[in-house]
Amino acid sequence: MTLTPVLLCGGSGTRLWPLSRKSYPKQFVPLVGEQTLFQASASRLGDFDAPLVVTGSDFRFIVTEQLAEIGIDPGAIMIEPEGRNTAPAVLAAALYLHARDPDALMLVCPSDHLIPDDAGFRETVMAACAAAHAGRIVTFGITPTYPETGYGYLEMDSTAEGDIVPLVRFVEKPDAATAEQMLGAGTYLWNAGIFLFRASTMVEAFKTHCADMIAPVQEAVTQAQVDLGFLRLAPEPWARAENISIDYAVMERADNLSVAPYRGPWSDLGGWDAVWRESTRDESGVALSGNATSIDCHNSLLRSESDGMELVGIGLDNIVAIAMNDAVLVADARRGQDVKLAVQALKERGATQAEQFPKDHRPWGWFESLAIGTRFQVKRIVVHPGAALSLQSHHHRAEHWIVVEGTAKVTIDERTQLVSENQSVYIPLGAVHRMENPGKVPMVLIEVQTGAYLGEDDIIRYEDVYARGQGAKG
């Protein structure tokens, strides 16, 4: 049996701000446990074929790095030119796999859900394979444990027998009274947004229910270009695909849907209240993370996400407090869904913290700004073992590099030298230069930039192993 996990890896990063942001959404963050949600999703499905990951260009190197950390080699990483919701993404994956094996089973999963019981989830998937082989589209529902109003629901056919039963209907997010009624009825499940089907079944479903999407998405797949091992979908036809979810495009119109109930623990971690529920708590109901201290607090979540940030709560009850080095959130835990309002307010003010994560990830590592003035900026830069930045120069700034961990191989114009810990080097304005890490451990340096303009787009790139164009960051 061929079963390919398809991991959808996008997201806007608003509901778990400030730890999750548009530039670094929640699936890449270790919210619960040591692995990120994306890594946990890939590990959970490791017994099946190599995963197909569908993501955006900004996340491609993060995906590669996090998969490498857990020893998983993806079957393909498909790059969307722009986010067009889940329907085009699912169709692109189906067409790609259909060209190789029309009968291949696809398990489409969000990559930002928490499912602690890996074995139990895989058993549920295996139990649904026969229905998928027979041409059914199987959607997975979660047995509800409380009357949640933030999820959509699935109504099961109560007259059917067996573990996999026909779907009666999708139910939009209910009000509190309706959610209570559905919980009591016992025939409703939370909609997890997880689907299992044959590639050919999904292609036929689109031809029947959303035919206009077939041509542009097929063109985007057929004209896709391989770039550093990534499969970049063609942007022009992709832009013609309708921006619509798979639920609205196909699932709510199809008549061959079945439901597989999953009875184990699950959460989409859709707010800080959900993170609190899934975290280890003390006898007072307080969950602590990082350099956080609780004094006479109850039912609260306190997280310090910066090594140098001490977060102390005194006499708090039902409070979420998240402290980072560039932003702090303090909220009533019952107002978790309103965090997106804070993100919107920050965007209207032009605050970079609304969407930009303080660590800027690059294919070679990452950097963060430590201090910024009118004519200077101080950064911490971390370069992975064996990685190298592009050969480049700057019009408007000079740089001082101080190595604090590891050894840097530095090229300045015609000269190449090794710079060890506690040594520094000066890069004059306009000099052609490159930084490499020749060692087997991460290399860390402090960069001091001085000049009239310090933007990341002040760069002339001469050579780049990552094939980025002029003006691309890092």
VENJONOR-V679149 format. One record per pair of residues at least 4 apart in sequence whose ideal C-beta (glycine too) atoms are under 6 Angstrom apart, sorted by the first residue. I is the first residue (numbers start at 1). GAP is how many residues later the second one is. D is the distance in Angstrom with one decimal. If there is no record, write none. Layout:
<<I GAP D> <I GAP D>>
//
This chain:
<<2 99 5.9> <2 102 4.5> <3 45 4.6> <3 102 4.4> <4 45 4.7> <4 48 5.7> <4 93 5.9> <4 100 5.9> <4 102 5.6> <5 40 4.0> <5 43 5.5> <5 46 4.3> <5 102 5.0> <6 46 4.9> <6 87 4.6> <6 100 5.4> <6 102 4.6> <7 34 5.9> <7 44 5.3> <7 46 4.8> <7 102 5.9> <7 104 4.5> <8 46 5.5> <8 81 5.8> <8 102 5.5> <9 44 5.6> <9 46 3.9> <9 102 4.7> <10 46 6.0> <10 73 5.6> <11 14 3.5> <12 10 5.7> <13 7 4.3> <13 8 4.4> <13 9 4.8> <13 12 3.8> <14 326 4.2> <14 329 4.6> <15 255 5.7> <15 256 5.4> <15 324 5.8> <16 4 3.8> <16 10 4.9> <17 322 5.4> <17 326 5.1> <18 306 5.2> <18 309 4.0> <18 311 5.6> <19 10 5.7> <19 286 5.8> <19 303 6.0> <20 5 5.3> <20 6 3.8> <20 9 5.8> <21 334 5.5> <21 336 4.8> <22 333 3.8> <23 332 6.0> <23 333 5.1> <23 334 4.8> <24 4 5.7> <24 333 3.7> <26 86 5.3> <27 10 4.6> <27 11 4.1> <27 84 4.6> <27 85 3.9> <28 8 5.3> <28 10 5.8> <28 34 5.6> <29 7 5.9> <30 4 5.9> <30 6 5.2> <31 238 5.9> <31 244 5.6> <32 82 5.9> <32 246 4.9> <35 4 4.1> <35 5 4.7> <37 75 4.8> <38 28 5.8> <38 73 4.6> <39 27 5.3> <39 31 5.1> <41 70 4.6> <42 9 5.8> <42 30 5.2> <43 27 5.7> <44 74 4.5> <50 24 5.7> <50 25 3.6> <51 23 5.4> <52 23 5.3> <52 24 5.0> <52 41 5.6> <53 10 5.6> <53 21 5.5> <53 24 4.8> <54 24 4.8> <54 35 4.7> <54 39 5.9> <55 4 4.7> <55 8 5.4> <56 24 5.5> <57 22 5.4> <59 4 5.6> <60 19 5.8> <60 170 5.5> <61 302 4.1> <62 299 5.4> <63 14 5.9> <67 5 4.6> <67 7 5.8> <76 155 5.4> <77 153 5.1> <78 153 4.9> <79 151 5.1> <79 153 4.6> <81 152 5.9> <81 154 3.7> <81 157 4.9> <84 4 4.3> <84 157 5.3> <84 159 4.9> <85 158 5.1> <85 159 5.4> <85 160 5.0> <86 4 5.8> <86 159 5.0> <86 160 4.4> <87 157 4.8> <87 158 5.9> <87 159 4.7> <87 162 3.8> <88 129 5.4> <88 153 4.2> <90 18 5.7> <90 156 4.9> <91 115 5.4> <91 122 6.0> <91 126 4.8> <92 125 5.4> <92 129 5.5> <94 4 5.8> <94 105 4.9> <94 108 4.2> <94 109 5.4> <95 123 5.8> <95 126 5.0> <96 125 5.6> <97 7 5.0> <97 102 4.5> <98 4 5.2> <98 101 4.0> <98 105 5.4> <102 97 5.8> <102 98 4.1> <103 95 5.6> <104 95 5.1> <105 27 5.5> <105 93 6.0> <106 93 5.7> <107 89 5.1> <108 87 4.6> <109 85 5.2> <110 83 5.5> <113 155 5.1> <114 153 4.6> <114 155 5.5> <114 164 5.9> <115 6 5.1> <115 151 5.3> <116 149 5.2> <117 147 4.1> <120 144 4.2> <124 136 5.7> <124 138 4.8> <127 36 5.5> <128 10 4.5> <128 36 5.5> <128 68 5.3> <128 132 4.2> <131 5 4.2> <131 7 5.3> <131 33 4.7> <131 127 5.1> <132 4 5.9> <132 6 5.3> <132 64 4.7> <132 65 5.3> <135 66 5.5> <136 120 5.4> <136 122 4.6> <137 60 4.6> <137 117 5.9> <137 119 5.8> <137 120 5.0> <138 58 4.3> <138 120 5.0> <138 122 5.3> <139 56 5.4> <139 120 5.8> <140 52 5.0> <140 54 4.1> <140 120 5.0> <140 122 5.4> <141 13 4.4> <141 48 2.7> <141 118 5.3> <141 120 5.5> <142 47 5.8> <142 48 4.1> <142 50 5.2> <142 120 5.6> <142 124 4.6> <143 120 4.8> <144 39 5.5> <144 46 5.3> <147 32 3.6> <147 33 4.6> <147 36 4.8> <149 27 5.7> <149 30 5.2> <151 39 4.5> <152 20 5.9> <152 21 5.7> <152 39 4.1> <153 18 4.0> <153 29 5.9> <153 35 4.7> <154 35 4.7> <154 37 5.2> <154 105 5.5> <155 13 4.2> <155 14 5.0> <155 33 5.6> <156 9 5.1> <156 31 5.1> <156 103 5.1> <157 8 5.1> <157 9 4.3> <157 11 5.5> <158 29 4.7> <160 5 4.0> <160 6 5.7> <164 94 5.1> <164 96 5.3> <165 94 5.6> <166 92 5.7> <167 90 4.1> <167 92 4.9> <170 82 5.3> <174 4 3.6> <174 5 4.6> <182 6 4.0> <189 72 5.8> <197 4 4.6> <197 5 5.2> <205 4 5.9> <205 45 4.9> <205 49 5.5> <206 4 5.0> <206 7 6.0> <206 8 5.7> <207 4 5.5> <209 41 5.1> <209 44 4.3> <210 39 4.3> <210 40 6.0> <213 4 5.6> <213 28 5.5> <213 29 5.8> <214 4 5.8> <216 21 4.3> <216 24 4.0> <216 25 4.6> <217 24 5.3> <218 4 6.0> <219 4 5.8> <219 18 3.6> <220 13 4.2> <220 14 4.6> <220 17 4.5> <220 18 4.2> <223 11 3.7> <224 7 5.1> <224 8 6.0> <224 9 5.1> <224 10 6.0> <225 7 4.9> <227 5 5.0> <228 239 5.9> <233 5 5.2> <244 4 5.4> <244 5 4.8> <246 4 5.8> <247 4 4.7> <247 5 5.8> <250 4 5.7> <267 7 5.2> <267 11 5.6> <269 5 4.9> <269 6 5.7> <270 4 5.5> <271 65 3.3> <271 66 5.7> <272 48 4.3> <272 64 5.0> <273 60 5.1> <273 63 4.2> <276 11 5.5> <276 25 4.2> <279 8 3.7> <281 4 5.2> <281 6 4.8> <282 4 5.2> <284 14 4.9> <285 13 5.6> <285 14 3.9> <286 8 4.6> <286 11 5.0> <286 14 5.3> <287 14 4.9> <288 4 4.4> <288 14 5.4> <289 14 4.0> <290 13 5.9> <290 14 3.7> <290 15 6.0> <291 13 4.3> <291 19 5.0> <292 10 4.0> <292 12 4.8> <292 19 4.5> <293 19 4.7> <294 19 5.3> <295 19 4.7> <296 19 5.1> <297 16 4.7> <297 19 4.3> <298 19 4.7> <299 19 5.0> <300 16 4.8> <300 19 4.5> <301 19 4.8> <302 9 5.6> <302 11 5.0> <302 19 5.0> <303 19 5.0> <304 5 4.8> <304 7 4.1> <304 19 5.0> <305 19 4.7> <306 18 5.6> <306 19 4.2> <309 14 5.1> <311 12 4.4> <313 8 6.0> <318 15 4.7> <320 11 4.8> <320 13 5.1> <321 9 5.0> <322 7 4.5> <323 5 4.9> <326 27 5.5> <326 32 4.8> <327 26 4.5> <331 4 5.5> <343 11 5.4> <346 5 4.1> <346 7 6.0> <346 8 3.7> <347 7 4.3> <352 4 4.6> <358 10 5.2> <359 7 4.9> <359 9 4.9> <360 7 5.5> <361 5 4.7> <362 112 4.1> <363 103 4.6> <364 19 5.6> <364 23 3.9> <364 25 5.6> <365 17 4.6> <365 18 4.5> <365 19 4.9> <366 16 5.5> <367 12 5.0> <367 14 4.4> <368 12 5.5> <369 10 5.5> <370 8 4.5> <370 10 5.8> <371 7 4.3> <372 5 5.0> <376 74 5.1> <377 72 4.5> <377 77 4.8> <378 70 5.4> <379 68 4.5> <381 64 5.3> <381 66 5.5> <382 60 5.4> <382 62 5.3> <383 4 5.3> <383 54 4.1> <383 60 4.6> <385 52 5.8> <385 54 5.9> <385 55 5.1> <387 50 5.6> <388 48 4.0> <389 46 4.8> <390 71 4.7> <390 74 3.8> <391 43 4.5> <391 71 4.4> <391 72 4.1> <392 67 5.2> <392 69 5.1> <393 37 5.8> <393 39 4.8> <393 67 4.9> <394 64 5.1> <395 63 5.7> <396 55 4.7> <396 56 5.1> <396 57 3.9> <396 62 5.1> <397 52 4.9> <397 54 3.1> <397 57 5.7> <398 30 5.5> <398 31 4.5> <398 52 5.5> <399 28 4.2> <399 48 5.7> <399 50 5.4> <400 26 5.5> <400 48 4.3> <401 24 5.2> <401 44 5.2> <401 46 5.6> <402 22 4.4> <402 43 6.0> <402 44 4.6> <403 5 5.1> <403 16 5.0> <403 18 5.5> <403 20 5.8> <403 42 4.8> <404 40 5.2> <405 39 3.9> <406 33 5.2> <406 35 5.6> <406 37 3.5> <407 11 5.7> <407 13 5.0> <407 32 5.4> <408 11 4.5> <408 27 5.8> <408 35 5.6> <409 9 5.8> <409 27 4.1> <409 29 4.7> <410 7 5.7> <410 9 5.3> <410 15 5.4> <410 25 5.9> <411 5 4.7> <411 22 6.0> <411 23 4.3> <412 19 5.4> <412 21 5.0> <413 18 5.5> <413 19 5.6> <419 4 4.9> <419 6 5.2> <427 4 5.4> <427 6 5.0> <437 6 4.0> <449 5 5.3> <453 5 5.7> <456 17 4.2> <457 14 4.8> <461 9 5.7> <464 4 5.2> <468 4 3.9>>
//
